[in-house]
Amino acid sequence: MDENKENTEIKEYADGWMTERKGTDVPAFLKAAFVIIPLGAMTYFLVYMNGETFHSERGQLVEAFNKATGTANGFMYFVITLIAIYAILLILFVFRKFKD
């Protein structure tokens, strides 16, 4: 009887705006989102590091701008590294053993 009572206890957050049962884990779709979003951000930064140079209309203008002003590849790789570090820490946090 006590085990059943523990599973039905409700925790409230934000003055009751959010509730959950004690002992529940993060949903699988949310765990997947925690993995996919940082990977998408890293991919975006890698693809568009120097602008949209492959675009049929603006590509030549972007390349000319890059030649005139230079690129920021070092900074962009730094940002990608920060995203990767954040993603690793986030994934370690999300997939660790749940403790209530």
CNS distance restraints for C-alpha pairs under 8 A (distance, minus, plus):
assign (resid   1 and name CA) (resid   5 and name CA) 6.34 0.50 0.50
assign (resid   2 and name CA) (resid   6 and name CA) 6.28 0.50 0.50
assign (resid   3 and name CA) (resid   7 and name CA) 6.53 0.50 0.50
assign (resid   4 and name CA) (resid   8 and name CA) 6.53 0.50 0.50
assign (resid   5 and name CA) (resid   9 and name CA) 6.45 0.50 0.50
assign (resid   6 and name CA) (resid  22 and name CA) 7.18 0.50 0.50
assign (resid   7 and name CA) (resid  21 and name CA) 6.64 0.50 0.50
assign (resid   7 and name CA) (resid  22 and name CA) 6.19 0.50 0.50
assign (resid   7 and name CA) (resid  23 and name CA) 6.83 0.50 0.50
assign (resid   8 and name CA) (resid  21 and name CA) 6.06 0.50 0.50
assign (resid   8 and name CA) (resid  22 and name CA) 7.17 0.50 0.50
assign (resid   9 and name CA) (resid  21 and name CA) 5.68 0.50 0.50
assign (resid   9 and name CA) (resid  22 and name CA) 5.78 0.50 0.50
assign (resid  10 and name CA) (resid  19 and name CA) 6.46 0.50 0.50
assign (resid  10 and name CA) (resid  20 and name CA) 5.53 0.50 0.50
assign (resid  10 and name CA) (resid  21 and name CA) 4.49 0.50 0.50
assign (resid  10 and name CA) (resid  22 and name CA) 5.93 0.50 0.50
assign (resid  11 and name CA) (resid  19 and name CA) 5.53 0.50 0.50
assign (resid  11 and name CA) (resid  20 and name CA) 5.39 0.50 0.50
assign (resid  11 and name CA) (resid  21 and name CA) 6.00 0.50 0.50
assign (resid  11 and name CA) (resid  22 and name CA) 6.17 0.50 0.50
assign (resid  12 and name CA) (resid  16 and name CA) 4.94 0.50 0.50
assign (resid  12 and name CA) (resid  17 and name CA) 7.29 0.50 0.50
assign (resid  12 and name CA) (resid  18 and name CA) 5.82 0.50 0.50
assign (resid  12 and name CA) (resid  19 and name CA) 4.49 0.50 0.50
assign (resid  12 and name CA) (resid  20 and name CA) 6.74 0.50 0.50
assign (resid  13 and name CA) (resid  17 and name CA) 6.35 0.50 0.50
assign (resid  13 and name CA) (resid  18 and name CA) 5.11 0.50 0.50
assign (resid  13 and name CA) (resid  19 and name CA) 6.11 0.50 0.50
assign (resid  14 and name CA) (resid  18 and name CA) 6.34 0.50 0.50
assign (resid  20 and name CA) (resid  24 and name CA) 7.34 0.50 0.50
assign (resid  22 and name CA) (resid 100 and name CA) 7.28 0.50 0.50
assign (resid  23 and name CA) (resid  99 and name CA) 7.86 0.50 0.50
assign (resid  23 and name CA) (resid 100 and name CA) 6.10 0.50 0.50
assign (resid  25 and name CA) (resid  98 and name CA) 6.78 0.50 0.50
assign (resid  26 and name CA) (resid  30 and name CA) 6.76 0.50 0.50
assign (resid  26 and name CA) (resid  31 and name CA) 6.87 0.50 0.50
assign (resid  27 and name CA) (resid  31 and name CA) 6.52 0.50 0.50
assign (resid  28 and name CA) (resid  32 and name CA) 6.17 0.50 0.50
assign (resid  29 and name CA) (resid  33 and name CA) 6.14 0.50 0.50
assign (resid  30 and name CA) (resid  34 and name CA) 6.26 0.50 0.50
assign (resid  31 and name CA) (resid  35 and name CA) 6.66 0.50 0.50
assign (resid  31 and name CA) (resid  94 and name CA) 6.62 0.50 0.50
assign (resid  31 and name CA) (resid  95 and name CA) 7.74 0.50 0.50
assign (resid  32 and name CA) (resid  36 and name CA) 6.12 0.50 0.50
assign (resid  33 and name CA) (resid  37 and name CA) 5.83 0.50 0.50
assign (resid  34 and name CA) (resid  38 and name CA) 7.07 0.50 0.50
assign (resid  34 and name CA) (resid  87 and name CA) 7.94 0.50 0.50
assign (resid  34 and name CA) (resid  90 and name CA) 7.24 0.50 0.50
assign (resid  34 and name CA) (resid  91 and name CA) 7.00 0.50 0.50
assign (resid  34 and name CA) (resid  94 and name CA) 7.81 0.50 0.50
assign (resid  35 and name CA) (resid  39 and name CA) 6.56 0.50 0.50
assign (resid  35 and name CA) (resid  87 and name CA) 7.13 0.50 0.50
assign (resid  35 and name CA) (resid  91 and name CA) 6.65 0.50 0.50
assign (resid  36 and name CA) (resid  40 and name CA) 6.00 0.50 0.50
assign (resid  37 and name CA) (resid  41 and name CA) 6.25 0.50 0.50
assign (resid  38 and name CA) (resid  42 and name CA) 6.19 0.50 0.50
assign (resid  38 and name CA) (resid  83 and name CA) 6.55 0.50 0.50
assign (resid  38 and name CA) (resid  84 and name CA) 7.43 0.50 0.50
assign (resid  38 and name CA) (resid  87 and name CA) 5.79 0.50 0.50
assign (resid  39 and name CA) (resid  43 and name CA) 6.14 0.50 0.50
assign (resid  39 and name CA) (resid  87 and name CA) 7.74 0.50 0.50
assign (resid  40 and name CA) (resid  44 and name CA) 6.07 0.50 0.50
assign (resid  41 and name CA) (resid  45 and name CA) 6.25 0.50 0.50
assign (resid  41 and name CA) (resid  83 and name CA) 7.60 0.50 0.50
assign (resid  42 and name CA) (resid  46 and name CA) 6.19 0.50 0.50
assign (resid  42 and name CA) (resid  80 and name CA) 5.69 0.50 0.50
assign (resid  42 and name CA) (resid  83 and name CA) 6.61 0.50 0.50
assign (resid  42 and name CA) (resid  84 and name CA) 7.39 0.50 0.50
assign (resid  43 and name CA) (resid  47 and name CA) 6.08 0.50 0.50
assign (resid  44 and name CA) (resid  48 and name CA) 5.98 0.50 0.50
assign (resid  44 and name CA) (resid  49 and name CA) 7.97 0.50 0.50
assign (resid  45 and name CA) (resid  49 and name CA) 5.33 0.50 0.50
assign (resid  45 and name CA) (resid  76 and name CA) 7.13 0.50 0.50
assign (resid  45 and name CA) (resid  80 and name CA) 6.83 0.50 0.50
assign (resid  46 and name CA) (resid  80 and name CA) 7.70 0.50 0.50
assign (resid  48 and name CA) (resid  52 and name CA) 5.90 0.50 0.50
assign (resid  49 and name CA) (resid  73 and name CA) 6.93 0.50 0.50
assign (resid  49 and name CA) (resid  76 and name CA) 6.50 0.50 0.50
assign (resid  50 and name CA) (resid  66 and name CA) 7.25 0.50 0.50
assign (resid  50 and name CA) (resid  71 and name CA) 6.51 0.50 0.50
assign (resid  50 and name CA) (resid  72 and name CA) 7.60 0.50 0.50
assign (resid  50 and name CA) (resid  73 and name CA) 7.56 0.50 0.50
assign (resid  51 and name CA) (resid  62 and name CA) 6.43 0.50 0.50
assign (resid  52 and name CA) (resid  58 and name CA) 7.39 0.50 0.50
assign (resid  52 and name CA) (resid  59 and name CA) 6.03 0.50 0.50
assign (resid  52 and name CA) (resid  62 and name CA) 6.72 0.50 0.50
assign (resid  53 and name CA) (resid  58 and name CA) 7.22 0.50 0.50
assign (resid  53 and name CA) (resid  59 and name CA) 4.08 0.50 0.50
assign (resid  53 and name CA) (resid  60 and name CA) 6.77 0.50 0.50
assign (resid  53 and name CA) (resid  62 and name CA) 5.70 0.50 0.50
assign (resid  53 and name CA) (resid  63 and name CA) 5.95 0.50 0.50
assign (resid  54 and name CA) (resid  59 and name CA) 5.24 0.50 0.50
assign (resid  55 and name CA) (resid  59 and name CA) 4.57 0.50 0.50
assign (resid  56 and name CA) (resid  60 and name CA) 7.99 0.50 0.50
assign (resid  58 and name CA) (resid  62 and name CA) 6.20 0.50 0.50
assign (resid  59 and name CA) (resid  63 and name CA) 6.19 0.50 0.50
assign (resid  60 and name CA) (resid  64 and name CA) 6.14 0.50 0.50
assign (resid  61 and name CA) (resid  65 and name CA) 6.11 0.50 0.50
assign (resid  62 and name CA) (resid  66 and name CA) 6.12 0.50 0.50
assign (resid  63 and name CA) (resid  67 and name CA) 6.22 0.50 0.50
assign (resid  64 and name CA) (resid  68 and name CA) 6.22 0.50 0.50
assign (resid  65 and name CA) (resid  69 and name CA) 6.06 0.50 0.50
assign (resid  65 and name CA) (resid  70 and name CA) 7.85 0.50 0.50
assign (resid  66 and name CA) (resid  70 and name CA) 5.04 0.50 0.50
assign (resid  66 and name CA) (resid  71 and name CA) 5.90 0.50 0.50
assign (resid  67 and name CA) (resid  71 and name CA) 7.88 0.50 0.50
assign (resid  72 and name CA) (resid  76 and name CA) 6.19 0.50 0.50
assign (resid  73 and name CA) (resid  77 and name CA) 6.06 0.50 0.50
assign (resid  74 and name CA) (resid  78 and name CA) 6.22 0.50 0.50
assign (resid  75 and name CA) (resid  79 and name CA) 6.27 0.50 0.50
assign (resid  76 and name CA) (resid  80 and name CA) 6.17 0.50 0.50
assign (resid  77 and name CA) (resid  81 and name CA) 6.05 0.50 0.50
assign (resid  78 and name CA) (resid  82 and name CA) 6.25 0.50 0.50
assign (resid  79 and name CA) (resid  83 and name CA) 6.26 0.50 0.50
assign (resid  80 and name CA) (resid  84 and name CA) 6.15 0.50 0.50
assign (resid  81 and name CA) (resid  85 and name CA) 6.17 0.50 0.50
assign (resid  82 and name CA) (resid  86 and name CA) 6.13 0.50 0.50
assign (resid  83 and name CA) (resid  87 and name CA) 5.99 0.50 0.50
assign (resid  84 and name CA) (resid  88 and name CA) 6.14 0.50 0.50
assign (resid  85 and name CA) (resid  89 and name CA) 6.24 0.50 0.50
assign (resid  86 and name CA) (resid  90 and name CA) 5.95 0.50 0.50
assign (resid  87 and name CA) (resid  91 and name CA) 5.99 0.50 0.50
assign (resid  88 and name CA) (resid  92 and name CA) 6.14 0.50 0.50
assign (resid  89 and name CA) (resid  93 and name CA) 6.13 0.50 0.50
assign (resid  90 and name CA) (resid  94 and name CA) 6.04 0.50 0.50
assign (resid  91 and name CA) (resid  95 and name CA) 5.99 0.50 0.50
assign (resid  92 and name CA) (resid  96 and name CA) 6.01 0.50 0.50
